Amino acid sequence: MRRKRSSQEAAEVREQRALLDTLVNSAPELISHLDLKGIVRSSNRLRQGVFRDQIVGSHWLSFVANAQQERLALAFERVIASRETVECDLSSANESGATGWTWTRIAPVVQDGEVVGAILIVRDITDQKQAEAQLLVSERMAALGTLAAGIAHEINNPLGSIISNLDAALRDLGALAARARVSSDILQGLTDARWAADRLRIIVQDLRLFSRSEEDAREAVDVERVLESSLRMAANEIRHRARVVKEYGHIPAALANESRLGQVFLNLLVNAAQAIPEGKARDNVIRVSTAFDPGDQIVVSISDTGSGIPPDVQKRLFRPFVTTKTGEVGTGLGLFICRRIVTSFGGQLSFETEEGKGTTFRVVLPASPHELRPAARPAARSFKAASRRGRVLLVDDDQLVGRGIKRLLARDHEVVVVDTAALALESLRRGERFDVILCDLMMPQTTGMEVYSELISIDPAQAKRLIFITGGAFTPRARKFLDSVPNKCLEKPLNEQNLRAAVNELVQ
């Protein structure tokens, strides 16, 4: 009976050992048993292509990168001395030269109350680290986009007031100059200020382009417009290093996302600039060209006359954490993310390079089956003089903006300005009627969207005479709303001609 029980116990031990061996050997991690001196007693593997019979009997640190040996040796000594389990993440260059990451766990093996060795578990976490790094970059870009959108909105209102008042002053001085002598210095000073304000307006528009939140939305995109915005954003990096040469061909709209495509172009332009040393702008060129392939593909090329890409980096250039820059300048994620963005559009990102002569990156994008929206290329509209003096209600929470717009329109129309939606709706409920209602889209208490909904109930005819004005603080709800209503929307800072054209169109 005792012999039978002993035989059964032995069978159970063999079964448990077989299960344990299978579990250890099939685990994706490296699992090794180390003695007190760090000699490998047993192991499932070290890495692909290296098996336990090649490492058993060797010191485990002989398979560790030199840069990590001291740290891991101290960790091993701590485990043996204190019986604590130690975990750490380690980075090192892999066989291809790219940065790899491992999670390492060292735990004590205790037998009869004594530490007799340690268990080493190593897991490759490179993919996890790359995903975390990409998520961090995405979060930073989202935060920067939110910040840029907020800055653009805050700048737009005072800038709108500056432009409106400058336009009114220039118009009035121009009329005065026809009857009396006006100092040319005054006129020139105001003209210069108006030019500077318009330059600032373009910068704000560029900020808004890079801050749009609809990351995955694809639509017809004006590639040349995005390139121009990207060039302006990169101008500070470029101006001391190279001249910009543009060779734009006749191309259709691309099917892409405007904000993300701008991110790609900006990254490529900054990379091109940083490949050229400062102080030699006359001797170097960054060439930006566009062309249309008969196969319905748009090709954007960005070339530089910089240092080129070393041969050992070329094969892994689009991998994460690969960079030719110092850590303070580059993370090695820019091109990796750029390629993912371009391929998400159904396009391709490639390069040609020659050391000492420069590099060309090519972005291939699918052409859009749809035409550009009319607002993609805003331009001043011609307008007819008002056929009569109309009545205009202006609703804007920023009083400076309200006064500036009133000065632009007051010569032709009676303009009533209120700084809250509540005051506007109160007037309309009392029966006051207006030829035009200019209403800010996003206001603190009551939005322009809510004003429109209320107007539909009060007087649908007045709702048709509402024109929205916005500083660019679009929410997904606001964009959806604007797409659903027929009313015009003018962007701040307002262009005088577009404003007067829109108002005079309704004053008939």
C-alpha positions in Angstrom: 0.0 0.0 0.0 2.9 2.3 0.9 4.7 1.4 -2.3 1.6 2.2 -4.3 1.2 5.6 -2.6 4.9 6.4 -3.2 4.6 5.5 -6.9 1.5 7.8 -7.2 3.3 10.7 -5.5 6.3 10.2 -7.8 4.0 10.4 -10.8 2.4 13.6 -9.5 5.8 15.1 -9.0 6.8 14.2 -12.6 3.5 15.7 -13.9 4.0 18.9 -11.9 7.6 19.2 -13.1 6.5 18.6 -16.7 3.9 21.3 -16.3 6.4 23.7 -14.8 9.0 23.0 -17.5 6.3 23.6 -20.2 5.2 26.8 -18.5 8.8 28.1 -18.2 9.9 27.1 -21.6 6.8 28.5 -23.4 6.9 31.8 -21.5 7.6 34.8 -23.8 10.0 36.2 -21.1 13.6 35.0 -20.4 13.5 33.0 -17.2 16.8 31.9 -15.6 17.8 30.3 -12.3 21.0 31.9 -10.9 23.1 30.6 -8.0 24.6 32.9 -5.4 27.5 33.8 -7.6 25.3 34.7 -10.6 26.0 31.6 -12.6 23.1 30.4 -14.7 21.9 27.0 -13.4 19.0 26.7 -15.9 17.2 28.9 -18.4 14.5 28.8 -21.0 16.4 31.1 -23.4 18.3 34.3 -23.6 16.9 35.7 -26.8 15.7 34.4 -30.2 18.3 32.0 -31.5 20.2 31.6 -28.2 19.1 28.7 -26.0 19.8 27.4 -22.5 22.5 24.9 -23.4 24.6 27.9 -24.6 24.3 29.9 -21.4 24.0 27.4 -18.6 27.3 27.6 -16.6 28.0 31.1 -17.7 27.7 34.3 -15.6 24.5 36.0 -16.3 26.0 39.4 -16.6 28.1 38.3 -19.6 24.8 38.5 -21.6 24.1 42.0 -20.4 25.1 45.2 -22.3 28.2 46.8 -20.8 26.4 50.0 -19.9 23.9 48.1 -17.7 26.2 45.6 -16.0 27.1 47.7 -13.0 23.5 48.7 -12.2 22.3 45.0 -12.5 25.2 43.7 -10.5 24.3 46.0 -7.6 20.6 44.9 -8.0 21.6 41.3 -7.8 23.7 41.8 -4.6 20.8 43.6 -3.0 18.4 40.8 -3.7 20.8 38.2 -2.2 21.6 40.3 0.8 18.1 41.7 1.7 15.8 39.0 0.1 14.0 41.9 -1.7 12.6 41.6 -5.2 14.0 44.2 -7.5 12.4 45.5 -10.8 13.8 48.0 -13.3 13.4 49.1 -17.0 16.5 49.2 -19.0 17.4 50.6 -22.4 20.1 49.6 -24.8 20.9 49.5 -28.5 19.7 46.3 -30.2 21.4 44.4 -33.0 20.1 46.9 -35.7 21.3 49.9 -33.7 17.9 51.0 -32.6 17.0 51.6 -29.0 15.3 48.6 -27.2 13.8 48.3 -23.8 13.6 45.4 -21.3 11.8 45.0 -18.0 14.0 43.0 -15.6 12.9 41.3 -12.3 15.3 39.6 -9.9 13.7 37.6 -7.1 15.4 35.6 -4.3 15.1 31.8 -4.1 14.7 30.8 -0.5 15.2 27.3 0.7 15.0 26.2 4.4 15.1 29.9 5.4 18.3 30.6 3.4 18.8 32.5 0.1 20.3 29.9 -2.3 20.0 31.9 -5.5 17.7 34.1 -7.6 15.2 33.9 -10.4 15.8 36.3 -13.3 12.9 37.3 -15.5 13.5 39.6 -18.5 10.7 40.8 -20.8 11.1 42.8 -24.0 8.9 46.0 -23.6 10.2 47.9 -26.6 6.8 48.0 -28.2 5.2 49.2 -25.0 7.8 52.0 -24.6 7.3 53.1 -28.2 3.6 53.2 -27.7 4.0 55.2 -24.5 6.4 57.6 -26.2 4.0 58.1 -29.2 1.1 58.6 -26.8 3.1 61.2 -24.9 4.0 63.1 -28.1 0.3 62.9 -29.1 -0.8 64.3 -25.8 1.8 67.1 -26.0 0.6 67.9 -29.5 -3.0 67.9 -28.3 -2.1 70.2 -25.4 -0.2 72.5 -27.7 -3.1 72.5 -30.1 -5.5 73.5 -27.3 -3.1 76.2 -26.1 -2.6 77.5 -29.7 -6.4 77.6 -30.2 -6.8 79.5 -27.0 -4.1 82.0 -27.8 -5.4 82.5 -31.3 -8.9 83.2 -29.9 -7.6 85.6 -27.3 -5.5 87.5 -29.9 -8.3 87.6 -32.5 -10.6 90.0 -30.5 -8.1 92.7 -29.8 -6.5 92.2 -33.2 -9.9 92.6 -34.8 -10.4 95.9 -32.9 -7.0 97.1 -34.1 -7.7 96.3 -37.7 -11.2 97.7 -37.7 -10.0 101.0 -36.2 -7.0 101.2 -38.5 -9.3 100.6 -41.5 -11.7 103.3 -40.3 -8.9 105.8 -39.6 -7.3 105.2 -43.0 -10.6 105.6 -44.8 -11.5 108.8 -42.9 -8.0 110.2 -43.4 -8.1 109.3 -47.1 -11.3 111.2 -47.4 -9.9 114.2 -45.5 -6.7 114.2 -47.6 -8.9 114.8 -50.7 -10.1 118.1 -49.1 -7.1 119.2 -46.9 -3.5 118.6 -46.5 -2.7 115.5 -44.3 0.8 114.6 -43.3 2.2 111.8 -45.4 4.0 110.5 -42.3 0.7 110.0 -40.5 -0.7 108.1 -43.5 2.4 106.0 -43.9 2.5 105.2 -40.2 -1.1 104.0 -40.2 -0.5 102.0 -43.4 2.6 100.3 -41.9 0.6 99.5 -38.7 -2.2 98.1 -40.9 0.3 95.9 -42.8 1.8 94.7 -39.5 -1.6 93.9 -38.1 -2.4 91.9 -41.3 0.9 90.0 -40.8 -0.2 89.1 -37.3 -3.6 88.0 -38.6 -1.9 85.5 -40.9 0.2 84.2 -37.9 -3.0 83.7 -35.9 -4.6 81.8 -38.8 -1.5 79.6 -39.0 -1.9 78.8 -35.2 -5.5 77.9 -35.8 -4.6 75.6 -38.6 -2.3 73.6 -36.4 -4.7 73.6 -33.5 -7.8 71.9 -35.1 -8.9 69.0 -33.0 -10.5 66.7 -35.6 -7.5 64.5 -35.8 -9.1 61.7 -37.9 -11.3 63.8 -40.1 -10.2 63.7 -43.8 -11.4 66.2 -46.3 -10.3 68.1 -49.4 -7.1 70.0 -48.3 -5.3 72.8 -50.1 -1.7 71.5 -50.1 -0.1 74.8 -51.1 -1.9 76.6 -48.4 -0.7 74.1 -45.7 2.8 74.4 -47.1 2.7 78.2 -46.9 1.5 78.0 -43.3 4.2 75.5 -42.5 6.9 77.6 -44.1 5.8 80.6 -42.0 5.9 78.5 -38.8 9.4 77.3 -39.7 10.7 80.6 -40.8 12.8 81.3 -37.7 14.6 77.9 -38.1 15.2 78.5 -41.8 16.1 82.1 -42.2 19.7 81.8 -40.8 20.5 78.6 -42.6 19.1 78.6 -46.2 17.1 80.3 -48.9 13.6 78.9 -49.7 12.9 78.1 -53.3 9.3 77.2 -54.2 8.3 75.3 -57.3 4.5 74.8 -57.1 2.8 72.9 -59.8 -0.9 72.9 -60.7 -2.3 70.3 -58.3 -5.8 69.3 -57.1 -6.8 69.1 -53.4 -5.4 66.3 -51.4 -7.6 63.9 -49.3 -6.0 64.4 -45.9 -6.4 66.2 -42.6 -5.2 69.8 -42.7 -3.8 70.0 -39.1 -2.0 66.7 -39.3 -0.6 67.3 -42.8 0.7 70.7 -41.4 2.4 68.7 -38.7 4.2 66.6 -41.3 5.3 69.5 -43.4 6.5 71.5 -40.4 8.6 68.5 -39.1 10.2 68.0 -42.5 11.0 71.7 -43.0 12.5 71.9 -39.5 14.6 68.8 -40.1 15.8 70.2 -43.4 16.8 73.5 -41.7 18.6 71.7 -38.9 20.6 69.6 -41.4 22.3 72.9 -42.5 24.7 74.8 -40.2 23.7 78.4 -39.2 25.3 81.4 -40.9 25.4 80.1 -44.5 21.9 81.0 -45.8 23.3 82.4 -49.1 25.0 79.1 -49.9 22.2 76.7 -49.0 18.7 76.1 -50.4 15.6 74.4 -49.1 13.5 73.6 -52.1 9.7 72.9 -51.8 8.0 71.6 -54.9 4.6 70.1 -55.7 3.5 68.0 -58.7 0.5 65.9 -59.8 1.0 62.4 -60.9 -1.4 61.2 -63.6 -2.3 58.3 -61.2 -4.3 60.7 -59.1 -1.4 61.2 -56.7 0.0 64.5 -55.4 3.8 64.6 -54.8 5.3 67.1 -52.4 9.1 67.2 -52.3 11.2 69.0 -49.6 14.9 69.1 -50.4 17.9 70.5 -48.5 21.5 71.0 -49.3 22.5 69.9 -45.8 24.8 67.1 -44.5 22.8 64.2 -45.7 21.9 61.0 -43.6 24.7 58.6 -42.6 24.4 55.1 -44.2 24.0 53.4 -40.8 20.9 55.5 -40.0 19.2 55.3 -43.4 17.8 51.8 -43.0 16.2 52.5 -39.7 15.3 56.2 -40.2 11.5 55.7 -39.8 11.9 53.6 -36.6 11.1 55.1 -33.2 13.9 56.8 -31.3 16.2 56.9 -34.3 17.7 60.4 -34.7 20.9 62.1 -35.9 20.3 65.0 -33.5 21.4 65.4 -29.9 18.9 64.6 -27.2 18.2 68.2 -26.5 17.1 68.8 -30.1 15.4 65.6 -31.2 13.6 62.6 -29.7 13.7 60.3 -32.8 9.9 60.2 -33.0 9.3 62.9 -35.6 9.8 60.9 -38.8 8.2 57.8 -37.2 5.0 59.8 -36.5 5.1 61.6 -39.9 5.2 58.3 -41.7 2.2 57.0 -39.7 0.2 60.2 -40.4 1.0 60.0 -44.2 0.2 56.3 -44.4 -3.1 56.9 -42.5 -4.1 59.2 -45.5 -3.3 56.3 -47.9 -0.1 58.0 -48.9 3.7 57.3 -48.7 6.7 59.0 -47.2 10.2 58.3 -48.6 13.6 59.9 -49.0 16.7 60.1 -51.0 20.0 61.2 -49.5 23.7 61.6 -50.2 26.2 62.4 -47.5 27.5 65.9 -47.8 25.1 66.9 -50.5 21.6 66.8 -48.9 18.4 65.0 -48.6 15.0 65.0 -50.3 11.8 63.8 -48.6 8.8 63.0 -50.8 5.3 63.0 -49.5 2.8 61.2 -51.8 -0.9 61.9 -51.1 -4.1 60.7 -52.7 -6.0 63.4 -54.6 -9.4 64.2 -53.2 -12.5 63.3 -55.2 -14.1 66.5 -53.8 -13.4 70.1 -54.5 -12.1 72.5 -51.9 -14.6 74.3 -49.8 -15.1 77.9 -50.8 -13.6 79.1 -47.5 -10.3 77.3 -48.1 -8.9 80.3 -50.0 -10.5 83.4 -48.3 -10.3 86.5 -50.4 -11.6 90.0 -50.2 -15.0 90.3 -51.8 -16.1 93.1 -54.1 -19.4 94.7 -52.9 -22.0 97.1 -54.0 -22.7 100.2 -52.0 -25.8 99.9 -49.8 -29.0 100.7 -51.6 -30.4 102.2 -48.4 -29.4 102.9 -44.8 -30.0 99.7 -42.9 -30.4 98.8 -39.3 -27.7 96.4 -37.9 -27.7 94.7 -34.5 -24.2 93.7 -33.4 -23.9 91.1 -30.5 -20.4 90.6 -29.2 -19.1 90.2 -25.6 -15.9 92.1 -26.4 -16.8 95.8 -26.4 -13.6 96.8 -28.2 -14.6 94.6 -31.1 -18.1 96.0 -31.1 -16.9 99.6 -31.3 -14.4 98.7 -34.1 -17.1 97.1 -36.2 -19.5 99.9 -35.6 -16.9 102.4 -36.9 -16.6 100.4 -40.1 -20.4 100.2 -40.7 -21.7 103.5 -39.2 -21.2 105.6 -42.3 -23.7 103.4 -44.3 -25.9 101.9 -41.6 -27.4 102.5 -38.1 -25.5 100.1 -35.8 -26.9 99.0 -32.4 -24.2 97.3 -30.3 -24.9 95.0 -27.3 -22.4 92.9 -25.4 -24.7 90.1 -24.2 -27.1 87.7 -26.0 -29.7 88.4 -23.3 -29.9 92.1 -24.2 -30.2 91.2 -27.9 -33.0 88.7 -27.3 -34.8 91.2 -25.0 -34.8 93.8 -27.8 -36.1 91.2 -30.4 -38.8 90.0 -28.0 -40.0 93.6 -27.7 -40.6 93.6 -31.4 -37.5 95.5 -32.6 -36.4 94.3 -36.1 -33.1 94.6 -37.9 -32.0 94.2 -41.5 -28.8 92.3 -40.3 -27.8 90.7 -37.0 -24.1 90.1 -36.5 -23.7 87.7 -33.7 -20.5 86.2 -32.1 -20.7 82.4 -32.3 -19.0 81.6 -28.9 -20.0 83.8 -25.9 -19.7 83.1 -22.2 -23.3 82.9 -21.0 -25.4 82.4 -24.2 -23.8 81.3 -27.4 -24.7 82.5 -30.9 -26.1 79.0 -31.6 -28.6 79.5 -28.8 -29.4 83.0 -30.1 -30.2 81.4 -33.5 -32.4 78.7 -31.9 -34.3 81.4 -29.9 -34.8 83.5 -33.0 -36.3 80.6 -34.9 -39.0 80.6 -32.3 -39.4 84.4 -32.0 -39.2 85.4 -35.7 -37.8 82.9 -38.3 -37.4 85.8 -40.8 -35.0 87.5 -38.4 -33.1 84.2 -38.0 -32.4 84.3 -41.7 -30.8 87.7 -41.3 -28.3 86.5 -38.8 -24.5 86.4 -39.7 -22.2 84.6 -37.3 -18.8 86.1 -36.5 -16.1 84.0 -34.7 -12.7 84.3 -33.3 -12.0 80.6 -34.1 -12.9 78.9 -30.8 -14.7 76.1 -32.6 -16.0 73.1 -30.7 -17.2 69.9 -32.5 -20.7 71.0 -31.6 -20.1 74.5 -33.2 -18.7 73.0 -36.4 -21.6 70.6 -36.7 -24.0 73.5 -36.1 -22.4 75.7 -38.8 -22.6 72.9 -41.3 -26.3 72.5 -40.5 -27.5 76.1 -41.0 -27.5 78.2 -44.2 -26.2 81.4 -42.4 -22.9 82.9 -43.3 -20.0 82.9 -40.8 -17.2 85.5 -40.9 -13.9 84.9 -39.2 -12.2 87.5 -37.0 -10.3 89.7 -37.5 -12.9 90.8 -39.9 -12.0 91.8 -43.4 -13.7 95.2 -44.1 -14.7 94.4 -47.6 -16.1 90.9 -46.7 -18.0 92.4 -43.8 -19.6 95.2 -45.8 -20.4 92.9 -48.7 -22.2 90.4 -46.3 -24.1 93.2 -44.6 -25.1 95.1 -47.8 -26.3 91.8 -49.4 -29.0 91.6 -46.7 -29.9 95.3 -46.8 -31.9 95.4 -49.9 
